[in-house]
Amino acid sequence: MRMKTRPLATILTSAYISAMLASSVAPIRTGATLAAAVDPMAAEKALQNAISGLDVSGWAAATAGIPAPAAPAPKVVANNPPPKSDPLPPEEWIARLIKYTRTDPVFGSITAKMCAVLELCDGTEAMPLAMVKSDSTGAKRYFALPVNADSKDIVIMVETPLVTYLYLTDKTGKLRAAVISDKSGVRLITNERAAESFKAEVAIFAKEAEGLPPTGTAVAGNS
């Protein structure tokens, strides 16, 4: 037969009352010190502490040997972008383009007027050039060299539907002269006015030259 059991709270309450009654009715003996009165608040606190140390089955909760769960380690996000390569010096990227242009050129020309304004000819006839075309989109861009292999001149030509720009430079990569050709004719523009647009065109060709074989050129004037 299954025996009925009293709830844990009832058992503990009965024990608490019995303890109080036993203390309050303890006999007084001659020559003995009177037992101290029970502090109800202290007894209630002791009872609550005893209850908190028991689990639902009435046994002390066995948590002392269970380690606390470890906090997850924070994720570390790598922030190491690949190092950027230094831009090629003018002597090197120009040397690469010169070699490439001399090896596999497309031949073209500039008009006699353009040639004369740039002071590359006497203006009696068009000037032939060995040229390579940039792969960039938008305007047509050409890196051009006089067919005379001894010439130090370099022409960067940019063609749009309405305007053509010519920039005269050499192996130093410095702007020597700039020409604009539009419906008003062919004329020089100041280097100061042309400086920013020339710089942009140089950056395009220098970037494309990075894909060409290096020449090891370190001194201006070598090719």
N, C-alpha and C positions, 0 to 999 in steps of 0.2 A: 504494500500500500504506500502510495506517495505521501510524504509528510508535508504539511503546509508550513511555509516559512514566512516569518515576518519581514517586512521591508527593512533595508539597511538603516534608513533614517529612524525607524521606530526603535530598533535595537540601540542605536547610538543615543537617542533621546532618553531611553530608559536608563542607560548607563549613567548618563549625565545627572538625572534626577536622583538615582540611587547614591551617587557620590556626594551630592549635596546634602541629602538626608543623613547619610552616615556621619558626615562632618558636623552637622548641626546638633546631633543628639549624642555625640561622644560624651561618656561620663566624666565627671570631674573627680580627679583623684587628689587626695591630700598631699601637698608638697609638690604636685606636678604643675607644669606650666600650662595655662589654658591654651588649647589649640586655636590657631588664628582662624578668624571667620573666612569663609569662602567668598572670593570676589566674583560676583556673577558675571561681570564683563570679561574678566580674564578667562573664566571657564568657558564662556561662549566662544571666545576667540580660539581657545585650544581646540574646541570641538570643530570649528570651521576648518582649522588647519588639518585636523585628522581626516575630515571628509575630503578635502582637496587632494590628499595624498592617496586616495583610493579610486580605482576605476569602477566601471559599472558593475563588475562582478563582486565587488567588496574587497579586492586585493590591491595592494599597493601598485601603482602604475609603474611598469618596468621601462623607464625611459632613459635611465642613467647610461646604459651601455649602447644606445643608438646614436650614432654620430649625426650631427646636423648636416643637411644637404649642402654641398659646396656650391657657392655662387658661381654662375657661369663666367668664364674668363672673357673679358671684353675683346671684341674682334679688332684686329689691327688692319687698317686699310693701307695698302702700299701706296705711297705717293712719290714715286720716283720716275718722272717723265724721262724719256730718252734724251740724252744730251743733244743740243742743236749743234750742227756742224758750222764752223766759221765760214763766211762767204769767201769765195775765191778772190784773190787780189786781181786787180785789172790786168796785170802782166800775164797772169796764168789763163784767165778765161778768154782773153783776147787771143793769146797764142794758140789756144785750142781751136777757136773759131777760124783763125787764119789758116791753120793746118787743114782743117776740115774743108774750108772753102777752096783751097788750092787743090785738094785731092779730088773733090767731086762737085765742081761748080755748075751753076746754071748761068748762062750768059745773058746779060741784059744791058741797059744803058740808061743814062740820064740825058736830058736835052742839052743842046749847046748852050742855051741860056742859063740853065742850072749850073752847068759846069763852069761857065764864065763867072757867075756870081760867087761861086765858091773858090774862084781863082785856081781852078785845076786845069783849065785849058784856055785857049784864046777865043772860044765862042764861035768858031767857024763850023763846027760839026759836033754831033752827039758824042758822048764819051762812053765807050764800052766798059762794062764792069763784070767781074766774076762775082756771083751772088749766091747766097743760101737764104732760104726763107724760114722764118720762125714758125714754130708749131702753135703759137698762141692764137687765140680766137679774136674775133673783132677785126681791127685794121690789119692790112697786110704789112708785114715787117720784114726788112731785108738787111742782112749784113753783107756789105759789098766792098770789093777791092779792085783797084785799077788792074787791068790785065798785065801791065808792066810789073814784073815780079820784084823789081828793085824799089818800087814806090813804098813809102811809109804811110800813105794816106788810107784812111778807112772811112767809108760812108755808111751811116745807118739811115735807112729810108723807111718812112712810114706813110702808107697810102690809105686814105679814106675816100669815100665817093666824091667828096667836094674839095678836099685839101690834101696836099702832099707836103711832108716835112722831110728835110734833109739835115742831118747832123754830121759835121766833119770832125773826126777825131783821129787818133793814132794809137800806137801801142801803149801809151800812158793812160788811155781811157779818159783824157781830159777834153772838154768841149773846146774846139777851135773856132767853129763858125756854125751858124744855123740859117737855113733858108726855108721860106714858106712859099708854096706855089698854089694859087687858087684862081678864081675868075678875074681877080684884079691883076694878075701877073706873077712874076717871080721876083722876090726881094729878100734881102737879108733882114733878120731880126736880131736884136741884141742878145748876147750870151746870157745876160741877166734874165731876160724875158723867157729864154728857152731853157734855162737851167733845170727847172722842175720836170718838164716834160722829157728832157734828155735823160735825167736821172732815172725816170720811170722806164724808159726804153732800155737803158743800160742794165737795169735790174732784171728785165725780162731775158735779155740775151745771156747775162751772167748765170742766171738760173738754168737755162737750157744747156749752157756749156758744162755744167756739172756732170752731165751724162756722157760727155766725150772723154776719151783717154787722156790722162794727164801728160803734160809735156815736161814738167819740172822746171819751167821757166821761172826765174826769180829776179831777173834784172830787166828793167825796161829796155826795149830795143832788141831783145832776143826773140826769135820765133821758133 
